[in-house]
Amino acid sequence: MEAPGESRDAAASLRAAGAGPGSPVAVAWAPDGVGLAHEGTAVWQRGDGVAVVRRVLHELRPRLTWWSAADALPLLSGGVRVPSSWDVAATHRLVAGGSAGHPGTVWAAARGLAAGHLPRTGQLDLLGGLADGQGGHGHDDPVDAHDPVRPDGYLRPDWAETGPPDAVAAAAWARAALEVAAAHRAVLAALPDPRRDPPAPALAELTAWSESAAEVLAVELGETGLPVDRATALALVEERAGPRPADAAEAAATRAARDAEVRDLVRGAADVDLRNPAQVRDLLHRAGIDVPDTRSWRLEPFRTAHPVVDALLRWRKAERVATTYGYAWLDRHVGADGRLRGTWTGCDGAAGRMTASAGLHNLPAELRPAVAAEPGHVLVRADLGQVEPRVLAAVSGDQDLAAATAGPDLYAPVAGRLGCDRATAKIAVLAAMYGQTSGTAGEALAGLERAYPVAMDHLRAADASGRAGRHVRTYGGRLVRMWHLENPEPAAVSARGRFARNAVVQGAAAELFKMWAVTVRAALPPGAQVVLCLHDELLVHAPAAAADEVVALLHECLRRTAARWAAGSGVRLVADVSVVTRWSDAKG
């Protein structure tokens, strides 16, 4: 392997190697500079690496390739826009399933090396380049100091943990990422394109691009944060959890008083631990309410049966705010600039949904009024309508179900075809995707089997694969792994089938959502930012003067996304879009 060379004009060197618009150029950072690679050429340059990459982007317009989107952070922090990328960790999760993204694991998988033998940092490394004359790479030293690969074929664990030590090493590190990216492209290219009328590029490659862009968006979301009106947030917390306690003793007293409001409603309940489901169930039994569990939805119908039920449900909301979304949460996660920040990932490791920490994906509805646009700005909220059944129509190729997506409400034509009311039709469709077979849903499923056999066969095939322990792939190509059962009890086998049945729909919906989200991100006008991705919902913070433009853009980007993602399916995708100043004002 030719050693990386220093370049005073990295863009010119890469152009001479054939790099151009859309071609892969790998980037790796080092304390003293940057390394870049294209095809068999790797170059390095010391100094301001961000300026080097900025020029490469301006002159060549390549698709930047890196080990993970964390490598985008120096560019984003430097005000450099990343138009397109290939994220090796993200594409590994796509082709191999799961949540792993560590460079050592990703490299080993691409090279067919045993994951169980990965070297660890701090491990005695007899192969790793001690200058003792043992081993050899054909050099004077056993391992080239700037070679990221050990003689046993694994990546050097110190580089995998902390990155390359200098710019020369960074160029070799970039070239290694490029090798893995090529291996992933080969796997994705071999997957069949499930679209009925597939335009180029293939869907699996489109998915890899959008998954990579979603990881960059995740980095941006972590940096940008969600705008929060701190005064409103504090008032809402105080309303539900009481004034901010001065110390631990006062916090304990407030908690005891909150508990007493529930316990005092039932005789002999002074010692009941309201945080223990078994004790809460016993408390309810004393009040004459017998339930198999104490989940809130189970208790809701009993609100008027005894005052303790209403008090318990109110207590739970207050307790959640006090313990999870209270003063400590605000202090920890909302910065001086009024932005709520957490860590985002582009894939949850299961079916591929985006996830976030700091409560960004679980913010209670009672606190949503605190999410507010900054002065001179608005929040443009967009939610994909009835996305999972529409996705089912696309991924299954069921033309009758696709016809039902023509209007804004999918469930009305389904109800007409089944000869039932809309509510029953909705229950039946959702039950089919989630594997429910009893009650009202079970009665309506027989009608679905007759009306939409193609869609039902698609779900049934996924269920059968899951029950058998066979991995499934989503419409866009993500591998969804099924877990091994040592003692396959019927309930566990059934649960695995339901998981697979839902994964082929929910996973595809996640891919569609991210493709839409990154298309929106790339087209937003100056000053507008995506500030939240919540399952099927996008929240854009935009200058008030650009509100109409952003609304039109959200619809247009969905149209363009559908034309690529659902080509030939006949499925219509819709979004409900509203302009508000507070998140809580948005419909739905």
Secondary structure, DSSP 8 states (H G I E B T S, - for coil): ----EE-S-HHHHHHHTT--TT-EEEEEEETTEEEEEETTEEEEEES-HHHHHHHHHHHH--EEEESSGGGGHHHHHTT-----EEEHHHHHHHHH-SS---HHHHHHHHHT--GGG---TTS--TTS--SSS-S-SSSSSSS-TT--B-TTSSB-HHHHHH--SSHHHHHHHHHHHHHHHHHHHHHHHTS----SS--SS-HHHHHHHHHHHHHHHHHHHHHH-EEB-HHHHHHHHHHHH-S--SSHHHHHHHHHHHHHHHHTTSTT-TT--TT-HHHHHHHHHHTT---S---HHHHGGGTTT-HHHHHHHHHHHHHHHHHTSSHHHHHHHB-TTSEE---EES--SSS---EESTTTTT--GGGGGGBB--TTEEEEEEEETTHHHHHHHHHHT-HHHHHGGGSS-SHHHHHHHHTS-HHHHHHHHHHHHHT--SHHHHHHHHHHHHH-HHHHHHHHHHHHHHHTT--EE-TT--EE-----SS--HHHHHHHHHHHHHHHHHHHHHHHHHHHHHHHHHH--TT-EEEEEETTEEEEEEEGGGHHHHHHHHHHHHHHHHHHHTTTS-----EEEEEESBGGGS--
